[in-house]
Amino acid sequence: MLRLDAERSVSFCDGLTRRDFLHAGAISSLGLTLPGFLAQKAVGAVQDRDVNCIMLFLVGGPSHIDTWDPKPEAPAEVRGPYRPIATNIPGMRISEVFPRMARHADKYSIVRSVYHTATAVHDTGHQMMQTGRLFTGGIEHPHVGCTLGYLKGQRGEVPAHVLLPRPIGRTGGNLPHGHTAGYLGRQYDPFILNADPAVPNFQVPDLLPPTYISAVRADRRQRMRDAVDGAIASFENNSQARQLDSSFNLAYRLMSSPQAREAFALDREPARIRDRYGRTRFGQSCLLARRLIERGVRFVTVNMFETVFDEVTWDIHGSRPFTDISQMAREVVPNFDRAYTALLEDLDERGLYQTTMVTAMGEFGRTPKINPAGGRDHHPGVWSILMGGGPIRGGRVIGESDELGYRPKSRPVTPGEVAATLYRGLGLDPHRELPGPQNRPIPMVDFGLQPIRELF
C-alpha cells in the first residue's frame, strides 16, 4: 500500500489493479511508455522506417495439418477430414475450411517450418513466440511490442503497445506468457484493454474515470496528488515508485486525452464495417486493432482466447474440457477466416497495409496422428504461421514440413528467427542490445539468428 502520510519508505503489496489505484487517487502501471524517443534517436535506435504491427495470437495452437499445411497424400489418421483447396496464388493450397483466406493469399505468406525443442506446454510457446526466447534463470524477456515501445516511444497521447482484449490466462503451466516488458520495466508493459469490444455499450475500463467520478473530482484528485508530492520524496527514491509516478501521470494524460478516447471509440465505426469483421470478441478486437493503428498506436497484440479450458479454441485434444477437430472447423475457423481477411482488406483499402505488418501465430502445432478422442495433441516439432503487410511480401510459402507433418523438411525456422523478422520489419536492428537485469546488455535476439530473408 502507498501511505501518503508516512515519511519513511514503504513497500508494495502485489495484486492491486489499475482501478484500485485510481480509486485511491493513485494508479499502478498501465504499461504506457516513458518519453524516450529523442534520447533513443540520439544513439541511433530509431530507424527511418516507421512500420506498425498487429500480432494475432491464436491461443491454443492451431493444427497445421487442418489449416495451412494440409497433407492430402498422408494416411487418413494423419490427413484428417478436410481437403486442400487452391488459393489465388498458383501452387499455394490451404485447407478448405478457409474459403475467404484462399481469395487473399497474395496478401500473406505462410511459414510452414516453425519449430522449437522446449517442453510442449502452452506457456513456453507463448513466451518464445512473443519474445523470441524461453524464460530461464528468472529472466523474463520483453514482448516484441514492448521493445518497440521502449525504443521508439509513443505517438501523441496513445500508448505505443496495446493488448486486446485481455492477457492470456490459465493454460495449464502456471508460467509467464510473454506479454509483458520483462526486464525493461513495467512502464513499458502494454496497455491492456480488459474488456470485450463485442458487448453492447463497450467501454474501456482504464481509459476514463468511473462514471461516478466527475471530471471535476478527477481534476481535484490530480491536484491533491500534486500537493502531496513533497511528502513522499523518500518513497519516490526507489525504482518501483518512480515507475508508479510516471505511470500515474501518463494514465492521467490518457484519461484526459481526446485523441486516446477517440482511438478506442469503436461505436463510431459504421455498422457495415463492424459486421464485416464479425460481431465476435475476436472480430471486434481485430477491428479495434485497425482503428488503433490508424490513430497512432505502434503495436497491437490480439489474443484470440484467454484460456484453453471449457471453451471452443484451437486446443483440439478432442475431449472435454478441450475441443475436437469438427468443433474447431465449425466455430473457431470461420471466426478467424472472416476477421483476418476483413483486417487485411480494410488495412489495404485504407493505405495502411504498406506500413503495417500482420502476423497470425500460435504457440505450437498439433500431432500428425489423430488421437483416440478424435483430436490432436501438442506438437512443437513443426507448425505454420502467417506473415504479411509492411515490408513482408505476400503470396509465398517458406519452408516445408515432412510428408506426415512431423518435423521441418526444409528451411527450419525458430521462434528467435520469427522475432528477428518482426524487428527487421519494424525497422529495428534485431541484434541491438537492451539493458537487462543489473544493466547487463542483452541482444534483442540471440546472436547468430537472422530474419527470414525470403519474406522481404
C-alpha positions, 0 to 999 in steps of 0.5 A: 500500500502507498501511505501518503502520510508516512515519511519513511519508505514503504513497500508494495503489496502485489495484486492491486489493479489499475482501478484500485489505484485510481480509486485511491487517487493513485494508479499502478502501471498501465504499461504506457511508455516513458518519453524516450524517443529523442534520447533513443534517436540520439544513439541511433535506435530509431530507424527511418522506417516507421512500420506498425504491427498487429500480432494475432495470437491464436491461443491454443495452437492451431493444427497445421495439418487442418489449416495451412499445411494440409497433407492430402497424400498422408494416411487418413489418421494423419490427413484428417477430414478436410481437403486442400483447396487452391488459393489465388496464388498458383501452387499455394493450397490451404485447407478448405475450411478457409474459403475467404483466406484462399481469395487473399493469399497474395496478401500473406505468406505462410511459414510452414517450418516453425519449430522449437525443442522446449517442453510442449506446454502452452506457456513456453510457446507463448513466451518464445513466440512473443519474445523470441526466447524461453524464460530461464534463470528468472529472466523474463524477456520483453514482448516484441511490442514492448521493445518497440515501445521502449525504443521508439516511444509513443505517438501523441497521447496513445500508448505505443503497445496495446493488448486486446482484449485481455492477457492470456490466462490459465493454460495449464503451466502456471508460467509467464506468457510473454506479454509483458516488458520483462526486464525493461520495466513495467512502464513499458508493459502494454496497455491492456484493454480488459474488456470485450469490444463485442458487448453492447455499450463497450467501454474501456475500463482504464481509459476514463474515470468511473462514471461516478467520478466527475471530471471535476473530482478527477481534476481535484484528485490530480491536484491533491496528488500534486500537493502531496508530492513533497511528502513522499520524496523518500518513497519516490527514491526507489525504482518501483515508485518512480515507475508508479509516478510516471505511470500515474501521470501518463494514465492521467494524460490518457484519461484526459486525452481526446485523441486516446478516447477517440482511438478506442471509440469503436461505436463510431465505426459504421455498422457495415464495417463492424459486421464485416469483421464479425460481431465476435470478441475476436472480430471486434478486437481485430477491428479495434486493432485497425482503428488503433493503428490508424490513430497512432498506436505502434503495436497491437497484440490480439489474443484470440482466447484467454484460456484453453479450458471449457471453451471452443479454441484451437486446443483440439485434444478432442475431449472435454474440457478441450475441443475436437477437430469438427468443433474447431472447423465449425466455430473457431475457423470461420471466426478467424477466416472472416476477421483476418481477411476483413483486417487485411482488406480494410488495412489495404483499402485504407493505405495502411497495409504498406506500413503495417505488418500482420502476423497470425501465430500460435504457440505450437502445432498439433500431432500428425496422428489423430488421437483416440478422442478424435483430436490432436495433441501438442506438437512443437516439432513443426507448425505454420504461421502467417506473415504479411503487410509492411515490408513482408511480401505476400503470396509465398510459402517458406519452408516445408514440413515432412510428408506426415507433418512431423518435423521441418523438411526444409528451411527450419525456422525458430521462434528467435528467427520469427522475432528477428523478422518482426524487428527487421520489419519494424525497422529495428536492428534485431541484434541491438542490445537492451539493458537487462537485469543489473544493466547487463546488455542483452541482444534483442535476439540471440546472436547468430539468428537472422530474419527470414530473408525470403519474406522481404 
